[in-house]
Amino acid sequence: MSSPIDFNQARTLPPVSWHAPPNGCLAEAATDQGTVKLQYGTIQSGRGAGVEVVHIDTGPMQIVVLPTRGMSIWQATCDGVPFQWHSPVDGPVHPSLVPVHDSNGLGWLEGFDELLVRCGMVSNGAPDFDDNGQLKYPLHGRVGNLPADRLSCHQADGMVHLVGEVNERRLFFNNLKLTATLSIAPGGREIQIADTVSNLSAQQAATQMLYHINVGTPLLGEGAKLLVPFEELAPRNAHAASDIPTWDRYAGPTVGFQEQVHFFRMNSDSQGRTAMMLQSSSGDRGLGVSYDTHTLPYFVLWKNTAALEDGYVTGLEPSTNFPNPRTFEGEHERVASIAPGESITHRIRLHPLVGHEQVTDFAAKVQSLKPANPRVHTQPKPDWSA
């Protein structure tokens, strides 16, 4: 009989075979501020067999990256505090076992358990079906279940950069390449992400990207709150509308809870940068997310405060659009376009925060971005929700 899950402890990977890094990658880098150590390996058994793992240790922070799963971040630990969630899926799961193209369009959920998973590149929203009921675009797209074809690591500008190239290609349809760069400083407590989506086709390409950042215990709990500097907020549907008075606060784990989703148009500074934060009820832990709204103008809040065993979690989701079916988003001009040979770069930073001082400082940063008169809709906006 297996032991009960401790939902407040860092998750443990299945057995991993550690081996020499590929492409002459760095195994260790050092500056006056500290070191970064990198380990490369492959999961040996279970549903994750064959999944490539990169473990990064900056000293105060440890990160697990999954190149085989679209360069997802499985979890992070900072100053001993895990930033993660406990999905019932309990992966990592090899993409070959995730039925992304299930006829109901929901197969993506069979591999979903990361701290950060990318949704895109061709589509990123709810399943989209044609007039005959045939699936056109599956839930959250394919990039999170595509392997990095190339993986490299180098040191530059005082940072260590892990780079993976992920391709989403189909003859007659699309030819997109994601160059995902994860950067950390030796001794650092921050994760920088620069994702460049390139159109390798000779024709115009459509693209969508959403960053599904998922947090459970020990950060999330009853009394946790969210700080978001938005210009406009609307619930996704009538069920979410009932949560508008308490959209920024969280309940504890609740058996039978049905997910609630809210859509935001973000405010930003003069450089187009914004920031938001999930704060623990105790005020001494938080996860800050900052990013560039030039390419990610929208934000999606997913509240799934179900029982712990059923995946108690919230999703913090910067996005190019709202996660409706792509056809609906195209009709409302929220599908990005890339010219032949051109690229779009999305920039995001994750800030694991431990201690009242770090949380208070980041909260002040978010507060400085809040507009004077944000608009709150108590019912769904017809042009925002399918």
Secondary structure, DSSP 8 states (H G I E B T S, - for coil): ------TTS------EEEE--GGG--SEEEETTEEEEEEEEEE-SGGGTT-EEEEEE-SSEEEEEEGGGTTEEEEEEETTEEE----TT-S---GGG--TT-TTS-GGGGG---SEEEEEES--SS-EE-TTS-EEE-TTBSGGGS-EEEEEEEEETTEEEEEEEEEEEETTTEEEEEEEEEEE-TT---EEEEEEEEE-SSS-EEEEEEEEEEE-TTT--TT-EEE--EEEEEESSHHHHTTGGGTTB-----TT---EEEEEEE---TTSEEEEEEE-TTSSEEEEEEEETTT--EEEEEEE---GGG--EEEEEEESS-SS-HHHHHHTT-SEEE-TT-EEEEEEEEEEEESHHHHHHHHHHHHTT--SS-EE-SS--TTT--
